[in-house]
Amino acid sequence: MIHAFEKYHGAGNDFILIDNRLNSFPVTIELIANLCHRRFGIGADGLMLLESAAGFNFGMRYFNSDGKEGSMCGNGGRCISSFAHHLGIIGMTAKFSAIDGIHESEILRYQDTFSTVNLKMRDVKGVEQHSSYYFTDTGSPHHIVFVENLEHMNVVEEGKKIRYSERYPQGVNVNFVEKIGNEIHMRTYERGVEDETLACGTGATAVALTLCTLNPGTKEVMLNMPGGLLKVSCKQDTDGFTDIYLEGPVVRAFSGNLDTNTYKTQQS
């Protein structure tokens, strides 16, 4: 069966997007993994289905590049909002459902292939402080560690050790962070992708909340990632963090049609 698709990325974190309001897309782990394959498929960190959701503008269903349904993806939420606007489903604002609850988004600037999107994340109770690392869940679980010489780190090798450690039986996303001058730089190993991604929205949020915990009174953090710059703002009180917003660029890279029967035969 032929399906139209769009390819989007948020600061280099790239996704295949499909309008599935008619529920016609045949969801299987094999098919999605093959579509996301960098050699045999379209290539992406994940695939998203835009679906109908009663009481909301749309529903977001996210799959990692391994083909399995994933937890919340912040850059994905920003990209699918721009996609919904491109389809004419929404204006400049949206309220949509995702696996971790309800999200709101606002398109701050829109052109045909480029937009700036601000996404409201779920509230977070706090950040766990351990002897050598930090942990929090921003819709996806994140391990945060501050390092030196981040540019030359083997993020895949070091991230994989933590992701598959006994500490995290369900796996975890791993963020390596370094402050260079007045700038915060980070790189992320993502579970489900099992590789470094050029940006991670829930990871940027986790790192920003960690920095706000360490520096009370901080309300906004800019984060430099290999794929670009993301901004996180929030409010903090004794109960944790509220009004958390993730802002950054979204690019509509290209569109096309795919034959699901063809991709079922590819090797992942």
C-alpha positions as CSV (number, residue, x, y, z in Angstrom):
1,M,0.0,0.0,0.0
2,I,1.3,3.5,-0.8
3,H,1.5,6.1,2.0
4,A,2.6,9.7,1.7
5,F,5.2,10.8,4.2
6,E,7.1,13.9,5.3
7,K,10.7,14.0,6.6
8,Y,11.2,16.6,9.4
9,H,14.0,17.3,11.8
10,G,14.3,19.4,15.0
11,A,17.9,20.5,15.4
12,G,19.1,17.4,13.5
13,N,16.8,15.0,15.4
14,D,15.0,13.5,12.4
15,F,11.7,11.8,11.9
16,I,9.4,10.3,9.4
17,L,5.9,11.7,9.8
18,I,2.7,10.1,8.4
19,D,-0.9,11.3,8.6
20,N,-2.7,8.3,10.0
21,R,-6.1,9.8,10.8
22,L,-7.7,7.0,8.7
23,N,-5.8,4.3,10.7
24,S,-4.5,2.8,7.4
25,F,-0.8,2.5,8.3
26,P,0.2,-1.1,9.1
27,V,2.2,-0.8,12.3
28,T,4.8,-3.5,12.8
29,I,8.2,-3.4,14.4
30,E,9.9,-4.8,11.3
31,L,8.3,-2.2,8.9
32,I,9.1,0.8,11.1
33,A,12.7,-0.3,11.7
34,N,13.2,-0.8,8.0
35,L,11.8,2.6,7.2
36,C,14.1,4.2,9.7
37,H,17.2,2.3,8.5
38,R,19.9,4.7,7.3
39,R,20.9,2.4,4.4
40,F,17.9,0.4,3.4
41,G,15.1,2.9,4.3
42,I,14.3,6.5,4.4
43,G,16.5,7.0,7.4
44,A,15.4,8.6,10.7
45,D,15.8,8.6,14.5
46,G,12.1,7.7,14.7
47,L,8.7,7.6,13.1
48,M,5.6,9.4,14.1
49,L,1.9,8.8,13.3
50,L,-0.4,11.8,13.5
51,E,-3.8,10.3,14.6
52,S,-7.2,11.4,15.5
53,A,-7.8,12.0,19.2
54,A,-11.2,12.9,20.7
55,G,-11.1,16.3,22.4
56,F,-7.7,17.3,20.9
57,N,-6.3,18.6,17.7
58,F,-4.5,15.3,17.1
59,G,-2.8,12.4,18.8
60,M,1.0,11.8,18.6
61,R,2.2,8.2,18.4
62,Y,6.0,7.8,18.4
63,F,8.2,4.9,17.5
64,N,12.0,4.7,17.9
65,S,14.2,3.7,15.0
66,D,14.3,0.1,16.4
67,G,10.6,-0.1,15.5
68,K,9.3,-0.2,19.1
69,E,6.8,2.4,20.4
70,G,8.8,4.8,22.5
71,S,8.3,7.2,25.4
72,M,7.8,11.0,24.9
73,C,10.0,12.7,22.3
74,G,10.3,16.5,22.8
75,N,11.7,17.3,19.3
76,G,9.1,14.9,17.9
77,G,6.3,16.9,19.6
78,R,7.7,20.1,18.0
79,C,8.0,18.5,14.6
80,I,4.5,17.0,14.6
81,S,3.0,20.3,15.5
82,S,4.6,21.9,12.5
83,F,3.4,18.9,10.4
84,A,-0.1,19.4,11.7
85,H,0.0,23.1,10.6
86,H,1.3,22.0,7.2
87,L,-1.7,19.7,6.8
88,G,-4.1,22.5,7.8
89,I,-5.2,20.7,10.9
90,I,-4.2,23.5,13.3
91,G,-3.4,27.2,13.1
92,M,-0.5,28.5,15.2
93,T,-1.4,26.6,18.4
94,A,-2.3,23.0,19.2
95,K,-3.3,20.8,22.1
96,F,-2.5,17.1,21.5
97,S,-2.3,13.8,23.3
98,A,0.9,11.8,23.6
99,I,2.1,8.8,25.5
100,D,3.0,10.8,28.6
101,G,-0.1,13.0,28.7
102,I,-1.4,16.2,27.1
103,H,0.8,18.8,25.5
104,E,0.4,22.2,24.1
105,S,2.5,23.8,21.4
106,E,2.8,27.2,19.7
107,I,4.3,27.9,16.3
108,L,6.2,31.1,16.9
109,R,7.4,31.5,13.3
110,Y,6.3,29.5,10.2
111,Q,7.6,29.3,6.6
112,D,7.0,26.4,4.2
113,T,10.2,24.5,5.1
114,F,11.3,26.1,8.4
115,S,9.5,27.0,11.6
116,T,10.2,27.8,15.3
117,V,8.1,25.8,17.7
118,N,7.6,26.0,21.4
119,L,6.3,22.9,23.2
120,K,4.9,22.7,26.7
121,M,6.4,19.7,28.5
122,R,4.8,17.8,31.4
123,D,5.5,18.9,35.0
124,V,8.4,17.3,36.7
125,K,8.6,16.7,40.4
126,G,12.3,17.1,40.7
127,V,15.8,15.9,39.9
128,E,17.5,13.1,41.7
129,Q,21.1,14.0,42.8
130,H,23.5,11.1,43.1
131,S,27.2,11.1,43.9
132,S,28.4,11.2,40.3
133,Y,25.3,11.8,38.2
134,Y,21.7,13.1,38.1
135,F,18.5,11.5,37.1
136,T,15.0,12.8,36.1
137,D,12.1,11.8,33.9
138,T,10.8,14.4,31.5
139,G,8.5,12.1,29.6
140,S,11.5,9.9,29.0
141,P,14.0,8.8,31.6
142,H,17.4,10.6,31.6
143,H,20.8,10.1,33.2
144,I,22.8,13.3,33.3
145,V,26.6,13.4,33.9
146,F,28.9,16.4,33.7
147,V,32.2,15.7,31.9
148,E,35.3,17.4,30.5
149,N,36.5,17.3,26.9
150,L,33.0,16.5,25.7
151,E,33.9,17.1,22.0
152,H,36.2,14.1,22.0
153,M,34.1,11.7,24.0
154,N,33.0,8.4,22.6
155,V,29.4,9.0,23.4
156,V,28.1,5.7,21.9
157,E,30.6,3.6,23.9
158,E,30.2,5.4,27.2
159,G,26.5,5.9,26.8
160,K,25.8,2.2,26.0
161,K,27.6,1.2,29.3
162,I,25.1,3.2,31.3
163,R,22.1,2.5,29.2
164,Y,22.5,-1.3,29.6
165,S,23.8,-1.2,33.2
166,E,21.9,-3.0,36.0
167,R,20.9,0.4,37.4
168,Y,18.4,0.8,34.6
169,P,16.6,-2.5,33.8
170,Q,14.3,-0.7,31.4
171,G,17.1,1.3,29.8
172,V,17.8,5.0,30.0
173,N,18.8,8.0,27.8
174,V,22.3,9.2,28.7
175,N,23.3,12.9,28.5
176,F,26.9,14.1,28.7
177,V,27.2,17.8,29.6
178,E,30.1,20.3,29.7
179,K,30.1,24.0,30.5
180,I,32.4,25.9,28.2
181,G,32.7,29.5,29.1
182,N,29.1,30.7,29.5
183,E,27.7,28.0,27.2
184,I,26.2,24.6,28.0
185,H,27.1,21.9,25.5
186,M,25.6,18.4,25.6
187,R,25.5,15.2,23.7
188,T,23.0,12.4,24.1
189,Y,22.9,8.6,23.6
190,E,19.3,7.6,23.0
191,R,17.8,4.2,23.9
192,G,15.7,2.8,21.1
193,V,17.9,4.5,18.6
194,E,20.9,2.9,20.3
195,D,23.2,5.7,19.0
196,E,24.0,9.3,19.5
197,T,21.4,11.7,18.1
198,L,22.2,15.2,17.0
199,A,19.7,16.6,19.5
200,C,17.2,15.3,22.1
201,G,14.3,17.4,23.4
202,T,13.5,15.5,26.6
203,G,17.2,15.3,27.2
204,A,17.7,19.0,26.8
205,T,14.8,19.5,29.2
206,A,16.4,17.1,31.7
207,V,19.7,18.9,31.6
208,A,18.1,22.3,31.9
209,L,16.1,21.2,35.0
210,T,19.3,19.8,36.5
211,L,21.1,23.1,36.0
212,C,18.1,24.9,37.5
213,T,18.3,22.6,40.5
214,L,22.0,23.4,40.9
215,N,21.4,27.1,40.4
216,P,18.2,28.1,42.1
217,G,16.4,31.0,40.5
218,T,17.4,30.1,36.9
219,K,14.4,30.3,34.7
220,E,15.9,29.8,31.2
221,V,18.7,27.6,29.8
222,M,20.2,27.6,26.3
223,L,21.7,24.2,25.2
224,N,24.2,23.7,22.5
225,M,23.8,20.3,20.7
226,P,25.6,18.9,17.7
227,G,22.5,19.6,15.6
228,G,21.7,23.1,16.9
229,L,20.4,25.2,19.8
230,L,17.4,24.5,22.0
231,K,16.0,26.7,24.7
232,V,14.2,25.4,27.9
233,S,12.3,27.7,30.3
234,C,10.5,26.7,33.5
235,K,9.2,27.7,36.9
236,Q,10.5,26.1,40.0
237,D,9.0,25.8,43.5
238,T,9.2,23.3,46.4
239,D,7.0,20.9,44.5
240,G,9.2,20.7,41.4
241,F,9.0,22.3,38.0
242,T,6.0,23.6,36.1
243,D,5.4,25.6,32.9
244,I,8.3,23.9,31.2
245,Y,8.7,24.9,27.6
246,L,11.1,23.5,24.9
247,E,11.7,25.9,22.0
248,G,13.8,25.4,18.9
249,P,13.9,25.1,15.1
250,V,11.9,22.6,13.0
251,V,12.8,21.9,9.3
252,R,10.6,20.1,6.8
253,A,13.3,18.4,4.7
254,F,11.4,16.5,2.0
255,S,8.3,14.5,1.2
256,G,7.5,11.4,-0.8
257,N,5.6,8.2,-1.1
258,L,6.5,4.8,0.3
259,D,5.2,1.3,-0.5
260,T,4.9,-0.6,2.8
261,N,5.0,-3.9,0.9
262,T,8.5,-3.1,-0.4
263,Y,9.8,-2.1,3.0
264,K,8.6,-5.2,4.6
265,T,11.1,-7.2,2.6
266,Q,14.1,-5.0,3.5
267,Q,16.7,-6.1,6.0
268,S,17.0,-4.1,9.2
